[in-house]
Amino acid sequence: MKTKLNNSYFINYIILLLGMFIPEIIFKLINHSNIFDISTLRIFLGINIICSIISFILNFTNTITKRIIIITLLLISSIYTCAQLGFFNFLGVYISFQTSSQLGAVKDYVKDFISSFKIEYFLTLIPLIITITMLIVFNKKLKKESISLKNNVIISSLILVISMTLYTTTIIAPVFQNKYQTISTKNLFLTASNPSLTVEQYGTLGFCFLDIKAMIFPVVTEENYTINKNYNNSSNITDNSRIIDDTLWLKVIDEETNKSLNSLNNYFINQKITDKNEYTGLFENKNLIVIMMESVNDIIINQEYYPHFYKLVSEGWYWENNYSPRNSCATMNNEFSALTGLYSIYNTCTASRYKTNNYYESMFNLYNRADYVTFSSHNYTDSYYPRKIIHPNMGSGEYFSVEKLGIDYSNEYINWSNDDEFMEEILNIIDSKTENNENFMTWLTTVSSHQPYSVNSIQGNKYFDMTEDTEYPEDVRRYMSKLKILDDGLGILLEGLEERDILDDTVIVLFGDHYPYGIKTSNLNQVLNYDTSEYYNAERVPFVIYNSEQEPKVFSEYTSYINILPTIANLFNLDYDPRLYLGTDLLSNDYESRVVFADGSWKNEDFYYDATKNSLVVFGSKELSLDELKLINDDINTKINVSNDAIKNNYFAYLEKKLNISSKTESPNTKNDSSANEDNRKTSNKSKQGS
């Protein structure tokens, strides 16, 4: 007697296939992605494999169980797809199991999250209605028809084999690859390293499976770094050349047997050594205060509301096309990049996950070797990020948390500590740290302007009436109230430095960690004079370098936090190796105007390349050949991969040990050319007088 099963295989298969595939199409349409390309076929085949397996298993269950399982699966998949849209809109990244801590950012600011949600996202829930309808329509067939187990196995196996063969072909066959894509489709399948590209190529459900796979079974891919050998030819030495003796490093390379470490060695040693320039040493022996301003965008450039920041912008050096690209754990990852000159790992809370790493080339350690007093501070707890571990491991002489500062704060995420009180305490720390007139360097991360903005809060209400004559939305007005507290703090800092007679001897660097992502771009557009909804314009934030003795300048080059450290190192004429940073000195002749976003997209005054959609937008009359585009994309991809591998291998701790470098002593591989430094200072002074 043949075993008989209810012939619900095809019906279950069709219901699941439509229920999972339709939301993916809706997702693509909402994201303005091309649905008529190979990625759509790949997504269809991937879902086809899942549905084939599930449908076969369901044949061994009764009708009620089938319905419950089908509805549950489609409910979960539809909600997941819908949530991905909302999460990306809110934080600029997709949900990843590797950055699950960021779910707290939604939980803690749930009202802001809901208010930012767009009504069209709920279209992804339509398949649930279709599913229930189909289950009702096919109710009788599910009960009456039957098929032999043998035929069921043959049919499901045939569908599975064909789907898997075609699916694999779309991943590995050259004809289905886009050679301009920054990360190969195969690499994305193995690592899911770039969530935006993975979602685009494999869909939300595909990303979910690949993300889980990468977390449980991590794969290390072999990267072939593009190396520019003989970049540093001795025959090209000029008066402005930065001379570095690589004898010891070359010996390390010759003796190293670890392939991964030597790949990194060969990449870094062969990068170009940026020359000195007219700005080299302009701020030599001055103090440095770096302020990463929480959620600050260009709204703060307003003389009426924020006179202290406006003074810094109008009297300092201002980069009008600066961006702070968001990625997973945006605040800490962007802080990490500015402190190290490395790209953070896109789908990882990099600084937290690798908190025990050491970086001898970090900003703190450069100043440690120059005999500066270094310290850092943030006026909130380590609830999100363990700075009390991260900062000392990066070289900060002492880290001051909000508890150590002794200022009031709230454990509620609605109310933060005040930046004006923060700056008062920082001045006290400066007094205690520089009793013998030592030079100091400090990194400060503010907090008052943090979301939420859609609910009442002490900071959000304090200066709410300041904008009562405007028609700005309430969330924008609360945000602007919070910015006012930050501006008050900057005023206290400037006044305190002047009272101590050290303002002229201090350089202040300020930049926003990311834009206020708790506010809709349409609301931000009511205040700003550019559209924040296109070309990553939302991620445009201020970047200012201020010293009271310098003439004001406005720079138009496109840049981001990745270039801050090498720029500062040159301005202070620090002992550093430019090859160890993936950013470039903004004031050098080698700088190429470009900002790179977390997904590998990039932008400058002439072009915008969307890495997710492999599309190029031309702003002006310049042309970019496909070969030139590929070179740029390959260079970006290489730098991101090098950075990721260096972090994962704790490479700079390894290199520090191999080169016998101490954070408190001069790097042995850099020659002390005092006469050349003096010539550069003279050149810089002439430039200063003529500007």
C-alpha positions in Angstrom: 0.0 0.0 0.0 1.4 3.4 -1.1 1.8 6.1 1.5 -0.6 9.0 0.6 -0.2 12.6 1.6 -2.5 15.6 1.3 -1.6 17.2 -2.0 -1.0 20.6 -0.5 2.6 20.9 -1.6 2.0 23.1 -4.6 -0.6 25.2 -2.8 1.6 25.7 0.2 4.6 26.4 -2.1 2.7 29.0 -4.1 1.3 30.7 -1.0 4.7 30.9 0.7 6.5 32.0 -2.5 4.1 34.8 -3.2 3.9 35.8 0.5 7.7 36.1 0.8 8.6 37.4 -2.7 6.0 40.1 -3.0 7.3 42.0 0.0 10.8 41.9 -1.6 9.4 43.5 -4.7 7.6 46.2 -2.7 10.8 46.7 -0.7 12.7 47.3 -4.0 10.1 49.7 -5.3 10.1 51.8 -2.1 13.9 51.9 -2.2 13.8 52.9 -5.9 15.8 49.9 -6.9 15.7 48.3 -10.3 13.4 45.3 -10.2 14.4 44.2 -13.7 17.9 43.0 -13.0 19.7 39.8 -11.9 19.3 40.6 -8.2 15.5 40.1 -8.5 16.0 36.7 -10.1 18.5 35.8 -7.4 16.1 36.8 -4.7 13.3 34.8 -6.3 15.5 31.7 -6.6 16.6 32.0 -3.0 13.0 32.3 -1.7 12.1 29.4 -4.1 14.6 27.2 -2.3 13.2 28.1 1.1 9.6 27.6 0.1 10.4 24.2 -1.6 11.9 22.8 1.6 9.2 24.2 3.9 6.4 23.1 1.7 7.7 19.5 1.6 8.0 19.4 5.4 4.5 20.8 5.8 3.0 17.8 4.0 3.7 15.7 7.1 1.4 18.0 9.3 -2.3 18.4 9.5 -4.3 21.2 7.9 -4.6 23.4 11.1 -0.8 23.1 11.8 -0.1 24.0 8.1 -2.1 27.2 8.4 -0.6 28.2 11.7 3.0 27.6 10.4 2.4 29.4 7.0 0.7 32.4 8.6 3.4 32.6 11.3 6.3 32.5 8.8 4.8 35.1 6.6 3.9 37.3 9.5 7.5 37.2 10.7 9.0 37.7 7.2 6.7 40.6 6.4 7.3 42.3 9.7 11.1 41.8 9.3 11.0 43.4 5.8 8.9 46.3 7.1 11.1 46.8 10.1 14.2 46.8 7.9 12.7 49.8 6.0 12.0 51.6 9.2 15.3 50.8 10.8 17.3 52.0 7.8 15.2 55.2 7.6 15.8 55.8 11.3 19.4 54.9 11.8 20.8 54.6 8.2 21.7 50.9 8.6 19.8 47.6 8.4 19.1 45.4 11.3 22.0 42.9 11.8 22.3 40.2 14.4 26.0 41.3 14.6 24.9 44.7 15.8 21.9 43.7 17.9 22.8 46.3 20.6 21.5 48.9 18.2 18.0 47.6 18.7 18.2 49.5 22.0 18.4 52.7 20.0 14.9 51.9 18.7 13.6 50.6 22.0 14.8 53.7 23.9 13.4 56.2 21.4 10.4 54.3 20.2 8.3 57.4 19.7 10.9 59.0 17.5 11.2 55.7 15.6 7.4 55.4 15.0 7.1 59.1 14.0 9.9 58.6 11.4 8.1 55.6 9.9 6.7 56.2 6.5 3.2 54.9 5.6 4.3 53.1 2.5 6.4 50.8 4.5 3.3 49.0 5.6 2.7 47.9 2.1 5.0 45.0 2.8 2.3 43.5 5.0 -0.1 43.1 2.1 1.0 39.4 1.6 -0.6 38.5 4.9 -4.0 39.5 3.6 -3.3 37.6 0.4 -2.3 34.5 2.4 -5.4 34.4 4.5 -7.5 34.8 1.3 -5.8 32.0 -0.5 -6.1 29.7 2.5 -9.8 30.3 2.5 -10.1 29.8 -1.3 -8.1 26.6 -1.4 -9.6 25.2 1.8 -11.4 22.3 0.2 -8.5 21.3 -2.0 -6.2 21.1 1.0 -8.5 18.5 2.5 -9.4 16.3 -0.4 -6.5 15.8 -2.8 -3.6 13.5 -2.2 -0.3 12.4 -3.8 2.1 9.6 -3.3 5.2 10.3 -1.1 7.4 9.2 -3.9 6.0 11.7 -6.4 6.1 14.4 -3.8 9.8 13.8 -3.1 10.6 13.7 -6.8 8.8 17.0 -7.5 10.2 18.9 -4.5 13.7 17.6 -5.2 13.5 18.6 -8.8 12.4 22.2 -7.9 15.1 22.4 -5.2 17.9 21.2 -7.5 17.0 23.5 -10.4 16.6 26.5 -8.0 19.9 25.8 -6.2 21.8 25.4 -9.5 20.5 28.6 -11.0 20.9 30.4 -7.7 24.6 29.4 -7.5 25.1 30.3 -11.1 24.0 33.9 -10.5 26.5 34.2 -7.7 29.6 32.8 -9.4 29.1 33.1 -13.2 31.0 36.1 -14.5 28.2 37.0 -16.9 26.0 37.8 -13.9 28.5 40.0 -12.1 28.8 43.8 -12.2 32.6 44.5 -12.5 32.0 48.0 -11.0 30.4 46.7 -7.9 32.6 47.5 -4.8 32.2 44.0 -3.3 31.7 40.9 -5.3 28.4 39.0 -5.1 30.2 35.9 -4.0 32.0 37.8 -1.2 28.7 39.2 0.0 27.3 35.6 0.1 30.2 34.4 2.2 30.5 37.3 4.6 27.4 39.7 4.4 30.0 42.3 5.2 28.1 45.2 3.6 24.4 45.0 4.7 23.3 47.6 2.2 24.8 45.7 -0.8 23.8 42.3 0.6 20.1 43.4 1.0 20.2 44.8 -2.6 21.7 41.6 -4.1 20.0 39.0 -1.9 16.9 40.7 -0.5 15.9 41.2 3.1 15.3 37.5 3.9 18.4 36.5 2.1 20.4 39.0 4.1 18.8 37.6 7.3 20.0 34.1 6.5 23.4 35.2 5.4 23.8 37.5 8.4 23.0 34.6 10.8 25.4 32.3 8.8 28.2 34.9 9.0 27.7 35.3 12.7 27.8 31.6 13.5 30.2 30.5 10.8 32.4 33.5 10.1 34.4 33.3 6.8 37.7 35.0 6.2 38.1 35.8 2.5 41.4 36.0 0.9 41.9 39.6 -0.3 44.3 40.7 -3.0 45.2 44.2 -2.0 46.1 46.7 -4.7 49.6 47.7 -3.8 51.3 50.8 -5.3 54.9 49.6 -5.1 57.9 51.9 -5.4 55.7 54.9 -4.5 58.4 56.2 -2.2 61.3 56.3 -4.6 64.4 58.0 -3.0 65.1 59.8 -6.3 61.9 61.9 -5.8 63.0 63.5 -2.6 62.5 67.2 -2.3 62.7 69.8 0.5 59.2 69.0 1.5 59.7 65.2 1.5 58.8 63.4 4.7 61.7 61.1 5.2 61.0 57.7 6.9 63.6 54.9 7.4 61.9 51.6 6.6 64.9 49.4 7.3 63.4 47.7 10.4 59.9 47.4 8.8 61.4 45.7 5.7 63.2 43.3 8.0 59.9 42.5 9.7 58.3 41.7 6.4 61.2 39.4 5.4 60.9 37.4 8.6 57.1 37.4 8.9 55.5 34.0 8.1 51.8 35.0 8.7 50.3 35.6 5.3 47.5 37.9 6.6 49.9 40.1 8.6 52.4 40.4 5.8 49.6 41.3 3.3 48.9 44.2 5.6 52.6 45.0 6.0 53.0 45.2 2.3 49.9 47.3 1.7 50.8 49.9 4.3 54.5 50.2 3.6 53.8 50.7 -0.1 51.3 53.6 0.3 52.4 57.1 -0.6 54.2 59.1 2.1 52.3 62.5 2.0 54.7 65.4 1.5 55.0 68.3 3.9 53.3 71.5 2.7 52.9 75.1 3.5 50.6 74.2 6.5 53.1 71.8 8.1 53.8 72.9 11.7 51.4 75.8 11.6 50.0 74.8 15.0 53.2 73.3 16.4 53.3 73.3 20.2 49.8 74.5 20.6 47.1 72.8 22.7 44.4 70.7 21.0 40.7 70.3 21.9 38.7 68.0 19.6 34.9 68.1 20.1 32.7 65.5 18.5 29.3 67.1 18.7 26.3 64.8 19.3 23.8 64.8 16.4 24.9 68.2 15.1 24.1 69.1 11.5 24.3 72.4 9.6 21.2 73.8 11.5 23.7 75.0 14.1 25.3 77.4 11.7 23.1 80.3 12.7 24.4 83.5 14.2 21.1 84.5 15.8 20.5 81.2 17.7 24.1 79.9 18.1 26.5 82.8 18.3 29.4 80.9 19.8 29.5 78.2 17.2 29.0 80.8 14.5 32.0 82.6 15.8 34.1 79.4 15.4 32.8 78.8 11.9 33.1 82.4 10.6 36.5 83.0 12.2 38.0 79.6 11.7 38.6 77.1 8.9 35.3 75.6 7.7 34.8 72.7 5.3 31.4 73.3 3.7 31.2 69.8 2.2 32.0 67.6 5.2 30.0 64.5 5.9 29.8 62.0 8.8 28.6 58.8 7.1 26.5 56.6 9.3 27.1 52.9 9.8 26.3 50.5 12.6 26.8 52.2 16.0 27.3 55.5 14.3 28.5 57.6 17.2 31.2 55.2 18.5 32.3 53.9 15.1 32.7 57.5 13.8 34.6 58.5 16.9 36.8 55.4 16.4 37.5 56.5 12.7 38.4 60.0 13.7 40.7 58.8 16.4 42.5 56.2 14.3 42.1 57.2 10.6 40.7 53.8 9.9 37.3 52.8 8.5 35.2 51.0 11.0 33.7 47.6 10.2 30.3 48.4 8.7 28.2 45.6 10.3 29.9 45.7 13.7 30.1 48.0 16.7 33.8 48.1 16.0 35.2 50.0 18.9 33.2 48.0 21.4 33.8 44.5 19.8 37.5 45.2 19.5 37.8 47.3 22.6 41.1 45.6 23.8 42.9 46.5 20.5 45.8 49.0 20.7 46.6 51.6 18.1 50.0 53.2 18.5 49.2 55.5 15.5 46.0 56.9 17.2 45.5 60.6 17.9 46.2 60.2 21.6 49.5 58.3 21.0 50.8 60.8 18.5 50.4 63.5 21.2 51.8 61.2 23.9 55.0 60.8 21.9 55.1 64.6 21.6 55.0 64.8 25.4 51.5 66.3 25.6 49.2 65.6 28.5 46.3 63.7 27.0 42.8 63.0 28.4 39.3 62.4 27.1 35.8 62.7 28.3 32.1 62.1 27.6 29.3 63.5 29.7 27.3 60.3 29.8 27.8 56.7 31.1 29.2 53.7 29.3 25.7 52.3 28.8 26.2 52.0 25.1 30.0 52.0 24.5 32.8 51.1 27.0 34.9 54.2 26.5 36.6 53.7 29.9 38.3 50.7 28.2 38.4 51.9 24.6 40.0 55.3 25.2 42.9 54.2 27.4 43.7 51.4 25.0 43.9 54.1 22.3 46.3 56.0 24.5 44.2 58.5 26.4 46.1 59.4 29.5 42.9 59.5 31.5 39.2 59.1 30.6 36.5 61.0 32.5 33.0 59.6 32.4 30.0 61.5 33.6 30.3 59.9 37.0 34.0 60.9 37.3 33.1 64.4 36.2 30.7 64.6 39.0 27.9 66.4 37.1 24.2 65.6 37.2 22.8 63.2 34.6 19.7 61.0 34.2 19.5 57.3 33.5 16.4 58.1 31.4 17.3 58.5 27.7 14.9 61.4 27.6 17.1 63.7 29.7 20.8 64.0 29.3 23.5 65.9 31.2 24.1 69.5 30.1 27.0 70.4 27.8 27.4 73.8 29.5 28.2 72.0 32.9 30.4 69.6 30.9 32.6 72.4 29.6 32.9 74.0 33.0 34.3 70.7 34.4 36.6 70.3 31.4 38.2 73.7 32.2 38.8 72.5 35.8 40.5 69.3 34.4 42.7 71.5 32.2 43.7 73.5 35.2 44.6 70.4 37.2 46.4 68.7 34.3 48.5 71.7 33.2 49.7 73.2 36.5 53.3 73.4 35.1 52.1 74.9 31.8 52.2 71.5 29.9 50.7 71.3 26.5 47.5 69.3 26.5 45.4 67.3 24.0 41.8 66.3 24.8 39.0 64.5 23.0 35.4 65.5 24.1 32.1 63.9 23.1 29.0 66.0 23.9 25.5 64.6 24.6 22.9 67.3 25.1 21.7 67.4 21.5 21.0 63.6 21.4 17.5 62.4 20.5 14.6 62.0 21.4 13.1 65.1 19.9 9.4 64.0 19.6 8.8 64.1 23.4 9.2 66.6 26.1 12.5 66.8 27.9 14.4 69.2 30.1 16.9 70.1 27.3 14.3 70.0 24.5 12.0 72.4 26.4 14.6 74.7 27.8 14.9 77.0 24.8 11.8 75.8 23.0 10.4 79.3 22.9 13.5 80.6 21.2 11.9 79.5 17.9 8.3 80.4 18.7 8.1 82.9 15.8 9.0 80.1 13.2 6.8 77.5 11.6 9.3 74.7 12.3 7.9 71.3 13.4 8.0 70.7 17.1 10.7 68.0 16.9 13.0 70.4 15.0 12.3 73.1 17.6 13.2 70.7 20.5 16.4 69.7 18.6 17.3 73.4 18.2 16.7 73.9 21.9 19.2 71.2 22.7 21.7 72.7 20.3 21.5 75.9 22.2 22.7 74.1 25.3 25.7 72.9 23.4 26.3 76.4 22.1 26.2 77.7 25.6 28.9 75.2 26.5 31.1 76.3 23.7 30.8 79.9 24.9 31.8 78.8 28.4 34.8 77.0 26.9 36.0 79.9 24.8 35.6 82.4 27.7 37.4 80.0 30.0 40.4 79.6 27.7 40.6 83.3 27.2 40.5 83.9 31.0 43.4 81.5 31.4 45.3 83.3 28.6 45.6 80.1 26.5 43.0 80.7 23.8 45.6 81.9 21.3 47.7 78.8 22.1 44.8 76.3 21.6 43.3 74.8 18.5 39.7 73.7 18.6 38.5 71.0 16.2 34.7 70.4 16.0 32.6 68.0 13.9 29.2 66.4 14.1 29.2 62.6 14.7 26.1 62.2 12.6 22.9 64.1 11.6 19.9 64.1 14.0 18.4 60.9 12.6 15.4 61.0 14.9 13.9 63.7 12.7 12.3 63.2 9.3 14.4 64.6 6.4 11.3 66.5 5.3 11.3 68.3 8.6 15.0 69.1 8.4 14.4 70.5 4.9 12.3 73.2 6.3 15.3 74.7 8.1 18.2 73.8 5.8 18.9 75.2 2.4 19.5 71.8 0.7 17.5 68.6 0.2 18.5 66.1 2.8 16.7 63.2 1.1 19.0 62.8 -1.9 22.7 61.9 -2.5 23.3 61.3 1.2 22.9 65.0 1.9 21.4 64.2 5.3 24.8 63.1 6.4 26.3 66.5 5.8 27.6 68.0 9.1 29.9 70.8 10.2 33.7 70.5 10.4 35.7 73.4 11.8 39.3 74.0 12.8 39.6 77.1 14.9 42.5 79.1 16.3 42.1 82.7 17.3 45.4 83.7 15.5 44.5 82.3 12.1 42.7 84.0 9.2 39.3 82.5 8.4 39.0 80.2 5.3 36.3 78.2 3.6 37.2 74.9 1.9 35.0 73.3 -0.7 36.7 69.9 -0.9 34.5 66.9 0.0 35.6 65.1 3.1 34.7 63.2 6.3 36.0 62.2 9.7 38.5 59.8 8.1 40.8 62.7 7.1 40.8 64.5 10.5 43.7 62.8 12.1 46.3 63.0 9.3 45.3 66.7 8.8 45.9 67.5 12.4 49.1 65.5 12.6 50.6 67.6 9.8 49.3 70.9 11.2 51.0 70.1 14.5 54.1 68.7 12.8 53.8 65.5 14.8 56.0 62.5 14.4 53.7 60.3 12.2 53.7 58.0 9.2 51.0 59.1 6.7 50.9 55.6 5.3 49.2 54.1 8.4 46.0 56.1 7.8 43.3 55.5 5.2 42.5 59.2 5.2 44.7 61.9 3.8 45.9 65.3 5.0 43.2 67.7 3.6 45.7 70.4 3.1 48.2 68.3 1.1 48.6 68.3 -2.7 47.8 64.5 -2.6 44.2 65.0 -1.3 41.5 63.9 -3.7 38.1 65.6 -3.0 35.8 62.7 -2.1 33.7 61.4 0.7 33.1 57.6 1.0 29.9 56.4 2.6 29.5 53.2 4.7 28.1 51.1 1.8 31.0 52.0 -0.5 29.1 54.8 -2.3 31.0 58.0 -2.8 30.6 61.6 -3.8 32.4 64.8 -4.8 31.6 68.0 -6.6 31.4 66.3 -9.9 29.9 62.8 -9.3 27.8 60.7 -7.0 28.2 56.9 -7.2 25.5 54.8 -5.6 27.3 51.5 -4.7 24.0 49.8 -3.8 22.4 50.4 -7.2 25.7 50.6 -9.3 24.6 53.9 -10.7 26.5 57.1 -11.4 25.0 60.6 -11.2 26.9 63.4 -13.0 26.6 66.9 -11.4 28.6 68.9 -13.9 30.3 68.8 -17.2 33.1 66.4 -16.3 33.1 62.9 -17.6 34.2 59.7 -15.9 35.0 56.6 -17.9 34.0 53.2 -16.8 37.7 52.3 -16.3 38.2 55.3 -14.1 35.1 54.4 -12.1 36.4 50.9 -11.6 39.7 52.2 -10.4 38.0 54.5 -7.8 35.7 51.7 -6.6 38.6 49.2 -6.4 40.6 51.7 -4.3 37.7 52.3 -2.0 37.0 48.6 -1.6 40.7 47.8 -0.9 41.0 50.5 1.8 37.8 49.2 3.5 39.1 45.6 3.4 42.5 46.6 4.6 41.0 48.6 7.5 38.7 45.7 8.5 41.6 43.2 8.4 43.9 45.5 10.4 41.2 45.8 13.1 40.4 42.1 13.2 44.1 41.2 13.4 44.9 43.9 16.0 47.5 44.8 13.4 48.8 48.0 15.0 49.6 46.3 18.3 51.6 43.8 16.3 53.4 46.5 14.3 54.1 48.5 17.5 55.8 45.5 19.0 57.7 44.6 15.9 59.0 48.1 15.4 59.8 48.5 19.1 57.6 51.6 19.4 56.5 53.1 22.7 53.6 55.5 23.0 55.7 57.8 25.1 58.8 57.9 22.9 59.7 59.0 19.5 59.0 56.5 16.7 62.4 54.9 15.7 61.6 54.8 12.0 61.2 58.5 11.6 64.2 60.7 11.2 64.4 64.0 13.1 65.1 66.5 10.4 65.0 69.7 12.5 66.3 72.0 9.8 63.7 70.8 7.4 61.0 71.3 10.1 62.3 74.8 10.7 62.2 75.7 7.0 58.6 74.4 6.9 57.6 76.6 9.9 59.1 79.6 8.2 57.1 78.8 5.0 54.0 78.3 7.1 54.4 81.7 8.8 54.8 83.5 5.5 51.7 81.8 4.3 49.9 82.8 7.4 50.9 86.5 7.1 49.8 86.6 3.5 46.4 85.0 4.0 
